[in-house]
Amino acid sequence: METAATNRVTGLHELEEFRFQAFESARLYKERMKLMHDKHIVDRNFKSGELMLGADEIESEDGTNKFTVNGQRLKHYIGMEKEKGDREIIMLEEPQYVNEE
């Protein structure tokens, strides 16, 4: 009976030690990945008046409201073309069939 109890206790201690080692390993891995990632980050100093991140300013049709928007999200607007007078009109007629008797 005592050997079973000691086996259970030692098993629990081993599991707890394994869990602690896994936790410590994950923490060390996270620190290493953070250091590797942070090496590639470039510090940027923005000054007032600089256009950063492709910000564009658009205004309403009447020119009263101005908006600053992300330029990467804007789509080109081609607008409505006015009708041109150089169109050709073709009249379509019913085809004439020849009766083959």
C-alpha positions in Angstrom: 0.0 0.0 0.0 2.8 2.4 0.9 4.6 1.7 -2.4 1.5 2.6 -4.4 1.1 5.8 -2.5 4.8 6.7 -3.0 4.5 5.9 -6.7 1.5 8.1 -7.1 3.3 11.0 -5.3 6.4 10.6 -7.3 4.4 10.4 -10.5 2.6 13.6 -9.6 5.9 15.3 -8.9 7.3 14.1 -12.3 4.2 15.5 -14.1 4.5 18.8 -12.3 8.2 19.0 -13.2 7.4 18.1 -16.8 4.7 20.8 -16.9 7.1 23.4 -15.5 9.8 22.5 -18.0 7.2 22.8 -20.9 6.1 26.2 -19.6 9.7 27.3 -19.2 10.5 26.1 -22.7 7.6 28.0 -24.2 8.6 31.1 -22.3 12.2 30.9 -23.6 10.9 30.2 -27.2 8.6 33.3 -27.0 11.5 35.5 -25.8 13.8 34.2 -28.7 11.1 34.8 -31.3 10.5 38.3 -30.0 14.2 39.2 -30.2 14.4 37.8 -33.7 11.3 39.7 -34.8 12.3 42.9 -33.2 15.7 43.0 -35.0 13.9 43.5 -38.3 11.7 46.4 -37.2 12.9 49.7 -38.4 12.3 52.8 -36.3 10.5 55.5 -38.3 10.2 59.1 -37.2 7.3 61.0 -38.7 7.1 64.7 -38.7 4.0 66.8 -38.9 2.9 67.4 -42.5 4.4 64.2 -43.9 2.0 62.0 -45.8 2.3 58.6 -44.1 0.8 55.3 -45.0 -0.6 56.7 -48.3 -3.1 59.0 -46.7 -5.0 61.0 -49.4 -7.4 63.9 -49.0 -10.7 63.8 -50.9 -13.5 66.3 -51.0 -17.2 66.2 -51.7 -18.6 67.1 -55.1 -19.6 70.6 -53.9 -16.2 71.1 -52.3 -17.5 71.8 -48.8 -16.3 68.7 -46.9 -12.7 67.3 -47.0 -11.8 63.8 -45.8 -8.5 62.2 -45.1 -8.6 58.5 -46.1 -6.3 55.6 -46.6 -5.0 55.8 -50.1 -4.6 52.0 -50.5 -8.4 51.6 -50.1 -9.4 54.1 -52.8 -10.6 52.8 -56.1 -10.2 54.7 -59.4 -13.4 56.4 -60.6 -13.7 56.7 -64.3 -17.0 58.7 -64.1 -19.9 58.8 -66.5 -18.9 59.4 -70.1 -21.1 61.8 -72.0 -22.8 60.5 -75.1 -20.9 61.1 -78.2 -22.6 62.1 -81.5 -20.6 59.8 -83.7 -22.8 56.7 -83.4 -23.9 54.6 -86.3 -27.4 53.3 -86.4 -28.0 49.9 -88.1 -31.5 48.8 -88.8 -32.1 45.1 -88.3 -34.5 43.3 -90.6 -36.0 39.9 -90.5 -34.0 37.4 -92.7 -35.6 36.3 -96.0 -35.9 32.6 -96.3 -36.1 30.8 -99.6 -38.7 28.0 -99.6 -37.1 24.8 -100.9 -39.9 22.6 -102.2 
